[in-house]
């Protein structure tokens, strides 16, 4: 749906009005992330997670009705009706196989020890073969399902990179935060959702501002500013600790998401600069495809990074839990004394003290792994700050190229 919606906007509005059009579209898009986490958490806590999927039924019916009544093809596309259109079934099949297998690898890799698992190795190999074959096939096909030659356009290639990183950081951190809140802080699914929701409403207010600014300010400056704000916000989250309160987490999430409004709108505008009008569907399709692929890879890589970093930190902390460490011995003796006062025998009290200290070590190792994950994300985004200036600056009212391929 996302690619179709974005293509409809690009076909409907002239270049000078696309900023405002994309900003209104963005407001509608963030309604779901704003409401979804809290509503989904409430349904999960009070009913069953399976009920979440029934939300799609009334929304889908309403969407079908409105689409049939309101949406229509642009004039230049109506002339192509009735003409034979060849579907690239080979390319479509390669996408389904390549991405399907890759998604299985990303979802199950960490659980099954990645390439230590035979089926993960086989699936990954088949996925790479399918995707490499897809690239060669699409490059030579006269009517490809993915117009990869559009990547020769400097603006579009750069925005594809930005969308990939944006998806990885946005989806990755959206998974990390509620995971941290539920596993480390003891939040319910609904409470964790309430931390995320206010940021969505903040985006709804910022999108119109970003849309207006995109008509007055060089969009490259807006993208650089957005990346800089997002990087600073992610770095700020590295101050994470187990004593942090609810509202501080809400403010941090708002701070992190605020920069996205100044990235999403300009990227959407710059994606179409210099691209033929009849390739709007390809631009929106590839952009959304890359953003979602970045999200899948980002979630998988951050999850793996968390697990590996937690092991590293736990090993380092355990190395200091020795009989020669006076601080460790003091903590152990204090904990054993507390257990003994609770009625435990001397031997049992010592064992319980060791278990308690080990639990603290595991907890601190997990906390440090989350801190490192946000730090890595902030560095990656910070590296993107100067890259928007490699893009071609759009001239006022610049239109896409003619329908020529």
N, C-alpha and C positions, 0 to 999 in steps of 0.2 A: 504493500500500500504506500509506503513512504516514497519510493521512486516515482510512482504514478502521480502522487499528490504534488511532489516538487516539480515534475515535468509539466503538469497542468498550470502551475503558477508561472513557470518560465514561458510557456506558450501564450498565456493570457495577458501578462503585463509587459509593457515596454521596459527596456533596461533601466531607465531612470526611476521607475516605480517598483522595481523588484525588491529593493531593500525593505520598503514598507510592507510589501506583500509577504515576504519571507518572515518578517517580524510578527505579523498577525498569525501566520502559519505556525511559527515557533511558539507563540502563546498557547495555541491549541495543543501542540505536541507535548508541552510540559505539564498540561493539566493532569495527564495520566501519572507521570512520575511524582507529581505533587500529592495526588490523592491515593495512588496505588499502594505505596508501602504501608500507610496507616490502615486503609480499608482492608488490604490483604492480610495484614497482621491481625486485625480484629476478627476477620472471618476465620483465620487459622486458629486463633486462641479460643474462640467461642463455638465454632462449628467444626469444619473439616477443610483442609487445604484444597480438596477436590472441588469444593463449591466455588472457588475463585474463578474457575474456567467458565462457569455459567454466566459470568458478567458479559461475555462476548455475545451472547444470544440477542438481548434487546438492542445492544449497540450495533451489532451487525445488521439486524433488520432495519433499523433507522438509517444506517449508512447506505444500504441498498436502495431504499426509497428515495433518499435525497440525491444520490448519484444519478438515478434514472430520471429525476425531475430537473436537476440543475446543471449537471456537467454535460458539456458538449465538445466535440472536436473543433480545433481551430480551423479557419478557412483553408489554409494551405494543406491541411491533412485531409479535409473532406474530398479533395480532388483525387486522392489516392484510393478512395473506396471502390471496391469492385475489381481492382487490379490484383493480379496474383502475387501473393507474398510467400516466399519460400522460408520455411522455418528451419533454423539450423539445429536439427535434431541431434546431430553428432556433438555439437558444442554443448547443447543442453544436457545430454547424457554425461559428458565428461565433467560438467560442473556438478551434477548430482552425485556422481561417484567420487570425484576428488574432494569436494567439500564435505560430503557425508562421512567419508572415512576419516577426513581430517578432524571433523567435529568429535567423532568417537575417540580419536587419539587424544585430543585436548581435554575431553571430559573424563576419560578413564586413565590417562597416563600416570598421574601422580599416585592414584590408588593402586595401580598395578606395576609400579616401579619402572615406568617408561620403557626403555629399550631392554630392560631385563625381562620383559614379557614378550613371548614369541608373537602373540596376536597383535600387540601394539606395534611391534617392528614390521610385521607383514602389512598391517593396515596403513602405516605411515609410508612404507615403500610404494604401495599401490596408489596412495593418495598423491604422492609426488609425481609418479609416472603419469597419472591422469591429468594433473594440473599442468605439467610441462607439455604434454601432448595438446592440451587445451590451448596453450599460448601459441604453439606453432599452427594449429588448425585455425584459430580465430584470426591470426595475422594474415592468412592467405585466403580466407573465405570471403566471397563478395558481399554476403549479407550476414555478418557474424552476429551472434547473440550478445557478444561483448566486443565493442569497437575499441580494441586495444590500441589502434593507431592514434586514437585521440590523445594518448599519453605523450605523443610527440609535441603536443601543445604545452609549452612551459608552464603556463598558469594552471592548466588542468592537472598536469603531473604533480605540481607542488601541492595543490589542494587535496589531491588523493592522499599524499603523504600526511598532510595535516589531519585529514579525516581518519586515517588509520591510527595515528597517535591519540587523537581526540577520543576515538572509540575505546582504545585500550585503557586510557587513563580514566575516562568517565565511567565505563562499565566496571572496570577493575576496582576503583575506589568505592563505587556504589555497592559492590559485593563486600569489600573489606570492612566498611564501617558497621553495617548491621551484624556482620559475623563477629567483629570485635565486641560489640555491645552485648550480644547474646551469650557468647562463650566466655568472655572475660569479665563483663560487668553484671551479668545475670539479668539483662533486660528481657522482657517478653517480646514476641514478634511485633505486637502492636506498638509497644513503647519504642522499639528500635525504628519502626516506621515513622513515628512522630518526630524523631530526630531529623529524618530526611525530608519530610513534607514541606516545612517552611521554606527551604531552599528552592523548591519548585515554584512556590508562589512568588518568591523574589524574582525568579527568572521571568515570570509572566509580566512583572512590572518593568523589567529592564529591557525586554525585547523591543517594545515600541520605541524606547529611547535609542537603542542601537540601530533600529530601522531608520529613524530620523537622522541620526548622525552619519549613517552610511551614505546619505545623499549630500552631505556637506563636508565630510572628512575623507581623506585618502584611506580606503579600506585596509591598506597594508599597515598603517599605523594602528588601526583598531585591532587587527589580528595580533600584532606584536604586543600591544597593551594587554589584550586578553590572555595571551600566553604568559606574559610576565606576572599578571595578577594570579593566575591559576598556579604557577610555579611557587610564588610566594606563599599562597594559601596552603599548598601541600607541604611546603617546608615548615610552616607554622604548626601543622598538625603533628609534626614530629615531637612536639612537647607533650604528647599523649602520656597519661598516667592513670593508675587505677583509682585515683581519688577525684577524678574529674567529674564535674556536675553536668546535669542534663542540658542546661541552657548554654553552657560553654561549648558543648558539642554541637548544639543547634547553630550557634554563631559561626563556629568553624566551618560547618557544612555550607552555610550561606555564603561565607567568604570564598570558599572553594568554587562554588557554582556560579558566583557572580561574573567571573571572567568569561564564562562560556557564552554569554549573550553577545559579547564583543568579538567572539571567534566564529560562532555559527552563522550569523547573518553575512559578514563580509566574505567568508569562504563560499557560501552559497552563491553570492553575487559573482565573485571572481572565477568560479568554476565555468561560467558560461562565456567568459570573455574570449572572443576569437573562435568560438565553436559554431559550426553551421547550425542553423535553426532546426533543421530536421533531425539533429542529433541530441535534442534536449532529453529525450527518454534515456539515451545512452549515458549522458552526463549524470543524471539523477540516479540511474540504476547502478552505475559503477561507484559513485560516491557513497551511496547507502550500503552497497555490498562491501566496500572496503571498510566503512565505519563499523559494520557489524562483525566483519572478520577480525578487525582490530580488537573489538570488544571480546570476542571469544578467545583470541590469543592472549590478550591482556589478563583476563580472568584466570586462565590456565597458568600463565607464567607467574602471576602474583601469588596464586595459591601454592604453586611449587616452591617459589621463593620463600614464602612464609614457613613451609614445612622444613626446608633445608636450613634456613637461618635459625629456626627454633632449635634444631639439633646442634648446630654450631655453638649457639649461645649456651645451651644446656651443658655441652661438653666443657666449655670454658668456665662456667660457674661451678660445675662439679669438681673441676680441678683445684678449686680453692676451698672446697669443703673437706679439709683434712685435719688430722689431729694436731698438726703443727700451726694451724691458723687459729690464733687466740679469739678472733671475732666469731668464727664458726663454733668454737668450743663454748664460748659464752652464750651464744644463741641456743645451742643444743642443750646446755645445762639448764638454762632458764625455761626452755620448753618442757624438759623432763620434770623439772620441779613443779610446773603448773599441772602436768598430767598426774603427778604423784598426789597433789592436793585434791585432785578429782576422784581419787580412790584407786588409781592404778598401782600395781606393784612395781618395784624398782626396775625389773627387767622389762616389763610391759611399757612402763613410762618412757624408758630410753628408746624402745622400738617405735612407740607413737611419736616421740620427738623427732626421730630420724624421718619418719613418714611425713610429718608436718613440714620439716625443713625441705625435704625433697619436693613436696607440693609447691612450696614457695619458689624453689629454683625453677620448676617447670613453668610456673606462672610468670616469673620475671623473664625467662627465656622467650616465652610467647609474646610478651609485651615488647621486648626489644626487637623481635622479628617484625611486628607491625610497624614500629618506628622506622626500621630500615626500609620497609616496603614503601612507605610514604616518602621517605628521603629519596629513594631511587626514582620514584614517579616525579618528584619535583625537579630532579636533575634532568631527566629526559625532556620534560616540558620546557625547562629553562633553555635547553639547547636549541629549541625551535624559535626563540624570540627574534633572532636576526634574520631568519629565513624568509619571512614574508616580503622583504625588500628585494628578493630575487625575482619576484613576480612582476609582470607587466602592469603598469598603472592604467586602469581603465579611464578613457576620456569621458567627459560628461555626455551622457546620452548615448554612449557607444552601444551599437546594436550587434547582435551576432552576425556572422557572415551569411551570405546568401545560401540557398539550398544546395549549392554545389558540394559534392563530396570532396 
